[in-house]
Amino acid sequence: MTLDEYQQHALKTATTDREFEFFHRVFGLVGEAGEIAEKVKKLIRDKDGQPESLDAEDIKKELGDVLWYIATIADFMDISLDDVATTNVAKLADRQKRNQLHGSGDNR
């Protein structure tokens, strides 16, 4: 399945009739990413920070939720998910070529 095919499948389950749907999706993305962070926090607190203690299936489901929100937000902005991925890979390759992978800021 391509990312664009996934995006089309994800959109079949997205609501479009709410007044603030864009904000719902953005906050949903933050919430789902927060759920992953919470699991990692508990990994540090309860399991001595051992990544192998994470439940891979559980993380996979949470990552799927994050992907769903990314796909539907991108569509809201008329951006294909394939284009998001292609643009990101090109950006990272350019940073690597210029030895700028470390540091901070979007325009490095």
Backbone torsions as a table, in degrees:
resi	resn	phi	psi	omega
1	MET	NA	132.3	174.5
2	THR	-80.6	166.3	177.1
3	LEU	-64.2	-37.8	178.0
4	ASP	-65.3	-37.8	176.2
5	GLU	-64.2	-42.5	176.3
6	TYR	-58.9	-44.8	-178.6
7	GLN	-57.7	-42.5	179.6
8	GLN	-65.2	-39.6	176.5
9	HIS	-65.8	-42.5	-179.8
10	ALA	-61.1	-38.7	-177.3
11	LEU	-65.5	-23.1	178.0
12	LYS	-65.5	-21.7	-179.0
13	THR	-106.5	5.5	-179.1
14	ALA	-90.9	137.4	173.9
15	THR	-82.3	151.2	-178.5
16	THR	-131.8	1.9	-171.6
17	ASP	-99.4	2.5	-179.9
18	ARG	-88.2	144.4	-176.7
19	GLU	-60.1	-38.5	-175.6
20	PHE	-113.1	41.0	-174.3
21	GLU	-59.7	-39.8	179.4
22	PHE	-58.3	-46.5	-179.6
23	PHE	-66.4	-37.8	175.6
24	HIS	-56.0	-44.3	-178.0
25	ARG	-69.8	-42.0	179.0
26	VAL	-62.8	-46.9	179.3
27	PHE	-67.2	-32.9	175.0
28	GLY	-62.7	-42.2	177.4
29	LEU	-59.6	-47.0	179.3
30	VAL	-61.1	-42.5	179.7
31	GLY	-63.1	-44.2	-179.7
32	GLU	-67.4	-40.6	175.8
33	ALA	-62.7	-37.0	176.7
34	GLY	-63.5	-34.8	177.7
35	GLU	-64.0	-38.1	176.4
36	ILE	-65.9	-45.2	178.8
37	ALA	-60.4	-38.2	179.3
38	GLU	-63.8	-40.3	178.3
39	LYS	-64.9	-38.6	178.4
40	VAL	-70.2	-37.4	176.3
41	LYS	-59.0	-44.9	179.7
42	LYS	-68.4	-29.9	174.7
43	LEU	-60.9	-43.6	179.2
44	ILE	-68.4	-44.3	-176.5
45	ARG	-69.1	-43.8	-169.5
46	ASP	-105.1	-21.7	-171.8
47	LYS	-125.0	23.8	177.6
48	ASP	57.2	28.0	174.9
49	GLY	68.0	26.7	-178.8
50	GLN	-89.6	106.1	-176.3
51	PRO	-56.6	-29.3	179.9
52	GLU	-67.0	-12.2	176.8
53	SER	-79.2	-13.2	178.4
54	LEU	-69.6	145.7	175.3
55	ASP	-84.0	106.9	-175.2
56	ALA	-60.7	-37.9	179.4
57	GLU	-65.7	-39.1	178.2
58	ASP	-64.6	-45.5	178.8
59	ILE	-64.2	-39.1	178.7
60	LYS	-59.0	-41.8	178.3
61	LYS	-64.2	-43.2	179.1
62	GLU	-65.6	-40.9	176.8
63	LEU	-62.3	-36.2	175.6
64	GLY	-61.9	-40.2	177.4
65	ASP	-64.5	-41.1	177.0
66	VAL	-61.2	-45.9	-179.7
67	LEU	-61.0	-40.0	178.9
68	TRP	-59.1	-48.4	-179.9
69	TYR	-64.2	-40.3	178.0
70	ILE	-61.7	-44.9	-178.9
71	ALA	-62.0	-42.3	-176.5
72	THR	-77.1	-31.9	175.1
73	ILE	-67.6	-43.4	177.9
74	ALA	-58.5	-45.4	178.5
75	ASP	-61.3	-39.1	178.4
76	PHE	-56.9	-31.8	-179.4
77	MET	-96.1	11.3	-177.3
78	ASP	57.1	42.2	178.1
79	ILE	-118.5	131.5	176.9
80	SER	-79.2	147.5	179.8
81	LEU	-66.9	-33.6	174.2
82	ASP	-59.9	-40.5	179.4
83	ASP	-66.7	-38.5	176.6
84	VAL	-58.6	-48.8	-177.6
85	ALA	-65.4	-44.8	-179.5
86	THR	-62.5	-43.3	179.2
87	THR	-64.1	-41.6	-179.0
88	ASN	-65.9	-44.6	179.7
89	VAL	-62.6	-41.1	178.5
90	ALA	-64.4	-41.7	179.0
91	LYS	-61.2	-46.6	-178.6
92	LEU	-67.4	-38.3	177.5
93	ALA	-63.7	-39.7	177.8
94	ASP	-64.7	-42.9	177.8
95	ARG	-62.5	-41.1	179.7
96	GLN	-63.9	-43.5	179.6
97	LYS	-59.4	-36.2	-179.2
98	ARG	-93.9	9.4	-179.3
99	ASN	56.1	44.7	-177.9
100	GLN	-121.8	27.1	179.6
101	LEU	-69.3	-31.7	179.7
102	HIS	-89.4	160.6	-179.5
103	GLY	109.2	-164.5	-179.3
104	SER	-141.1	164.5	179.8
105	GLY	104.7	145.2	-178.7
106	ASP	-71.6	-34.5	-172.0
107	ASN	-106.1	58.0	177.5
108	ARG	-106.4	NA	NA
